[in-house]
C-alpha cells in the first residue's frame, strides 16, 4: 500500500497543501527550512505514536493557525485522517473512512518506518531511544503491539502513583495492576524477542555488502515471573519513585558483525551503514511475513553517503519496491534513481 494523496491543514509550516505521490520513489528537495521533513512527519502520523520527531501534538499545529491541525491521506481504497481540534490541542483524533478510530488501530492498515539524522547516534545514546526504535519495528510485524504497550504503561503509571501515596497502599489494587503489567509485559517481550530473532537471523545470513551487517540481541527486561518480581520490589520501587523491573527496562544490543564490536564503538559512518542495513532488512522481513511492504521515510539520507553507497542504496530500494520518501537539499543527490515522483519545495 502507498500514499496516493496527502493533504495538510495548519500542520507545521503548511497552512494548506495537497500532494499526489506515486507508488515508488518520492523525492522531496529544497533548501533547509522549507518543510521537507514536515512532509515526512505528516506521513509518519499515519501510524501509531508521535511521529518521526516524537513531538507533542500541540507542537505540530501551525504557529499562525487556529490551534489544531489535520493530516489526511488516501491509501488504496482507504481514507485516513488524523489531527487535533483547536479546543483540544493535546488530544489526537483519528478517522478511518470517516469513522472514529484509535491511533493504535492505524497499525492494522499500514506500516511506516523511518530514518532521520537525529537517529544517527541511536547506538551510542540512551537505551530508551533503542526501545522506541525496536517497538516501531515490532509494530510493523505485530499490529497489536501498540495496544499492549499502551496498557502496560497505563498500569505502570497507576502502580507508581499508588506506591508514591502516603500511607499503606491498597494491596489488592497493587496486585491487580501488577498482574496487568505481567500479562501485557509478556506479550511485549514475546513480540520483541520474535522480531529481534528473525531480523538477527536474516542479517547474519546476508552476504557482506556496502552496508555493514548488525548483530542483534535483547538485554534486560525482567524475564521470568514479572508479577512476583514487582510484588517483591514494591519497597524498592516506592523509594526510587519508578518501577525498576519489566520490559520498559529492556535494551537492544547491537554489534558490528564484520568487526565483532559493539555498534556504539563503530565510526559515525559505520553506525549509519548499520542502521540503514537494519531498516532495509526489516522492511524485507515485514513484506515477507506480513504481506505488505512498509512505507519508508528516509530524511536527508543521500547527503551522508558516498557515491558508491548512494548508488547501492537506490538500487536496493528499487529492487525491493514499495513507496520510499526521501528528502535532500539538492536534486543532484538523486541522479540516476530512475522513475520517481519529484517535489521541489520553494523557499519560504
Rosetta blueprint (number, residue, H / E / L):
1 X L
2 X L
3 X E
4 X E
5 X E
6 X E
7 X E
8 X E
9 X E
10 X E
11 X E
12 X L
13 X L
14 X E
15 X E
16 X E
17 X E
18 X E
19 X E
20 X L
21 X L
22 X L
23 X L
24 X L
25 X E
26 X E
27 X E
28 X E
29 X E
30 X L
31 X L
32 X L
33 X L
34 X L
35 X L
36 X H
37 X H
38 X H
39 X H
40 X H
41 X H
42 X H
43 X H
44 X H
45 X L
46 X L
47 X L
48 X L
49 X L
50 X L
51 X L
52 X L
53 X L
54 X L
55 X L
56 X L
57 X H
58 X H
59 X H
60 X H
61 X E
62 X L
63 X L
64 X L
65 X L
66 X L
67 X L
68 X L
69 X E
70 X E
71 X E
72 X E
73 X E
74 X E
75 X E
76 X L
77 X L
78 X E
79 X E
80 X E
81 X E
82 X E
83 X E
84 X E
85 X E
86 X L
87 X L
88 X E
89 X E
90 X E
91 X E
92 X E
93 X E
94 X E
95 X E
96 X E
97 X L
98 X L
99 X E
100 X E
101 X L
102 X L
103 X H
104 X H
105 X H
106 X H
107 X H
108 X H
109 X L
110 X L
111 X L
112 X E
113 X E
114 X E
115 X E
116 X L
117 X H
118 X H
119 X H
120 X L
121 X L
122 X L
123 X L
124 X L
125 X L
126 X L
127 X H
128 X H
129 X H
130 X H
131 X H
132 X H
133 X H
134 X H
135 X H
136 X H
137 X H
138 X H
139 X H
140 X H
141 X H
142 X L
143 X L
144 X L
145 X H
146 X H
147 X H
148 X H
149 X H
150 X H
151 X H
152 X H
153 X H
154 X H
155 X H
156 X H
157 X H
158 X H
159 X H
160 X H
161 X H
162 X H
163 X H
164 X H
165 X L
166 X L
167 X L
168 X L
169 X L
170 X L
171 X H
172 X H
173 X H
174 X H
175 X H
176 X H
177 X H
178 X H
179 X H
180 X H
181 X H
182 X H
183 X H
184 X H
185 X H
186 X H
187 X H
188 X H
189 X H
190 X H
191 X H
192 X H
193 X H
194 X H
195 X H
196 X H
197 X H
198 X H
199 X H
200 X H
201 X H
202 X H
203 X H
204 X H
205 X H
206 X L
207 X L
208 X L
209 X L
210 X L
211 X L
212 X L
213 X L
214 X E
215 X E
216 X E
217 X E
218 X E
219 X E
220 X L
221 X L
222 X L
223 X L
224 X L
225 X L
226 X H
227 X H
228 X H
229 X H
230 X H
231 X H
232 X H
233 X L
234 X H
235 X H
236 X H
237 X H
238 X H
239 X H
240 X H
241 X L
242 X L
243 X L
244 X L
245 X L
246 X L
247 X H
248 X H
249 X H
250 X L
251 X E
252 X E
253 X E
254 X E
255 X E
256 X E
257 X L
258 X L
259 X L
260 X L
261 X E
262 X E
263 X H
264 X H
265 X H
266 X L
267 X L
268 X H
269 X H
270 X H
271 X H
272 X H
273 X H
274 X H
275 X H
276 X H
277 X H
278 X H
279 X H
280 X H
281 X H
282 X H
283 X H
284 X H
285 X H
286 X H
287 X H
288 X H
289 X H
290 X H
291 X L
292 X L
293 X L
294 X L
295 X E
296 X E
297 X E
298 X E
299 X L
300 X L
301 X L
302 X H
303 X H
304 X H
305 X L
306 X L
307 X H
308 X H
309 X H
310 X H
311 X H
312 X H
313 X H
314 X H
315 X H
316 X H
317 X H
318 X H
319 X H
320 X H
321 X L
322 X L
323 X L
324 X E
325 X E
326 X E
327 X E
328 X E
329 X L
330 X L
331 X H
332 X H
333 X H
334 X H
335 X L
336 X L
337 X L
338 X L
339 X L
340 X L
341 X E
342 X E
343 X E
344 X E
345 X L
346 X L
347 X L
348 X L
